């Protein structure tokens, strides 16, 4: 499994297509949630994905402070091949990137409630009650990053 990390400006048209195809497959089709999945925040983001000969198997994006939240943030976390540790591996890489590129002391996410344990294992702490985002229960979570 190969890791790729690129800022939006560095993505090829084929890479962007594959990213959007994977995200729409999970967030719109699989979760039966019609919403505007592609947003303007992609242009500010670093995009990280794990891929093999079959294509993208896990993906997330890392946003700079001030884009979605005052803190750096991680979002659009997906794993096509589930229960193989891919999301956890990619999440560790996303946290490292937020620290390295944005000097992030804190990272904020809005997590789907069912994925809470994934984020808690990475050190995120719930900072809000449940709320609906596009009809799906979410919670806000924050990670205070340890500077090496």
C-alpha positions as CSV (number, residue, x, y, z in Angstrom):
1,X,0.0,0.0,0.0
2,X,1.5,3.3,-1.1
3,X,1.0,6.6,0.7
4,X,0.6,9.8,-1.4
5,X,0.4,13.3,-0.1
6,X,-0.2,16.3,-2.3
7,X,-1.6,19.8,-2.0
8,X,-4.5,20.5,-4.2
9,X,-2.3,22.5,-6.7
10,X,-0.1,19.4,-7.2
11,X,-2.9,17.0,-8.0
12,X,-3.3,15.6,-11.5
13,X,-6.7,15.6,-13.1
14,X,-6.8,11.8,-12.8
15,X,-5.9,11.9,-9.1
16,X,-8.6,14.5,-8.4
17,X,-11.1,12.4,-10.3
18,X,-10.2,9.3,-8.3
19,X,-10.4,11.2,-5.0
20,X,-13.9,12.6,-5.8
21,X,-15.1,9.2,-7.0
22,X,-14.0,7.6,-3.8
23,X,-15.5,10.3,-1.6
24,X,-18.8,10.4,-3.4
25,X,-19.0,6.5,-3.4
26,X,-18.9,6.6,0.5
27,X,-20.4,9.9,1.6
28,X,-23.2,10.3,-1.0
29,X,-24.0,6.8,-2.4
30,X,-23.2,4.4,0.4
31,X,-24.5,6.6,3.2
32,X,-27.5,7.6,1.0
33,X,-26.8,11.3,1.8
34,X,-27.4,13.7,-1.0
35,X,-25.3,16.8,-0.3
36,X,-22.7,19.0,-2.0
37,X,-19.7,16.7,-1.2
38,X,-17.2,18.7,-3.3
39,X,-16.5,22.0,-1.7
40,X,-14.2,25.0,-2.0
41,X,-12.1,23.7,1.0
42,X,-10.4,21.2,-1.3
43,X,-8.4,23.9,-2.9
44,X,-6.8,24.8,0.5
45,X,-6.2,21.2,1.5
46,X,-3.5,18.6,1.5
47,X,-4.9,15.4,0.3
48,X,-3.5,12.1,1.6
49,X,-4.4,8.7,0.3
50,X,-3.3,5.1,0.5
51,X,-3.6,3.2,-2.8
52,X,-2.7,-0.1,-4.4
53,X,-3.2,-1.6,-7.8
54,X,-7.0,-1.4,-7.3
55,X,-7.0,2.3,-6.6
56,X,-7.6,4.5,-3.5
57,X,-8.2,2.4,-0.4
58,X,-8.2,5.2,2.2
59,X,-8.3,9.0,2.0
60,X,-8.4,12.1,4.1
61,X,-7.7,15.8,3.7
62,X,-5.9,18.2,6.0
63,X,-7.1,21.8,6.1
64,X,-5.0,24.8,7.4
65,X,-6.2,26.8,10.4
66,X,-8.9,29.3,9.6
67,X,-10.4,27.2,6.7
68,X,-13.1,25.3,8.5
69,X,-12.2,25.9,12.2
70,X,-9.7,28.2,13.9
71,X,-7.5,25.1,14.3
72,X,-6.1,22.9,11.6
73,X,-8.6,20.2,10.8
74,X,-8.9,16.8,9.2
75,X,-11.9,15.6,7.3
76,X,-13.4,13.4,4.7
77,X,-11.8,10.3,6.3
78,X,-12.7,7.1,4.4
79,X,-11.4,3.6,4.1
80,X,-12.6,1.5,1.1
81,X,-11.0,-1.6,2.6
82,X,-12.3,-1.7,6.1
83,X,-11.1,-3.3,9.3
84,X,-7.5,-3.4,8.0
85,X,-6.1,-0.4,10.0
86,X,-5.9,1.8,6.9
87,X,-8.0,4.7,8.4
88,X,-5.9,4.6,11.6
89,X,-2.6,4.6,9.6
90,X,-3.8,7.5,7.4
91,X,-5.1,9.5,10.4
92,X,-1.6,9.3,12.0
93,X,-0.1,10.6,8.8
94,X,-2.7,13.4,8.7
95,X,-1.9,14.5,12.3
96,X,1.8,14.5,11.5
97,X,1.2,16.6,8.4
98,X,-0.9,19.1,10.3
99,X,1.9,19.5,12.8
100,X,4.6,19.7,10.2
101,X,2.9,22.0,7.6
102,X,0.8,24.1,9.9
103,X,2.6,23.9,13.3
104,X,-0.7,22.7,14.6
105,X,-0.9,22.5,18.4
106,X,-4.5,21.6,18.1
107,X,-6.6,19.8,15.4
108,X,-10.4,19.9,15.3
109,X,-12.7,17.5,13.5
110,X,-16.4,16.9,13.1
111,X,-16.6,13.1,13.3
112,X,-19.5,10.9,12.5
113,X,-20.6,9.4,15.8
114,X,-20.2,5.8,14.7
115,X,-16.5,6.5,14.1
116,X,-15.8,8.0,17.5
117,X,-13.5,5.1,18.7
118,X,-11.2,5.5,15.7
119,X,-10.6,9.1,16.6
120,X,-10.4,8.5,20.4
121,X,-7.7,5.9,19.7
122,X,-5.7,8.6,17.9
123,X,-6.1,10.9,21.0
124,X,-9.1,13.1,20.0
125,X,-11.5,14.1,22.7
126,X,-15.1,14.9,22.2
127,X,-15.8,18.6,22.7
128,X,-19.5,18.9,21.8
129,X,-22.8,17.1,22.1
130,X,-24.2,15.2,19.1
131,X,-25.6,17.3,16.2
132,X,-26.9,16.4,12.8
133,X,-24.9,17.3,9.8
134,X,-26.7,16.4,6.5
135,X,-28.9,14.1,8.6
136,X,-26.0,12.1,10.1
137,X,-25.1,12.3,13.8
138,X,-21.8,14.0,14.3
139,X,-19.7,15.3,17.2
140,X,-16.9,17.8,17.4
141,X,-13.6,16.4,18.6
142,X,-10.2,18.0,19.3
143,X,-6.6,16.7,19.5
144,X,-4.0,18.6,21.4
145,X,-0.8,17.6,19.6
146,X,2.4,16.9,21.3
147,X,5.3,18.8,19.8
148,X,8.3,16.6,19.3
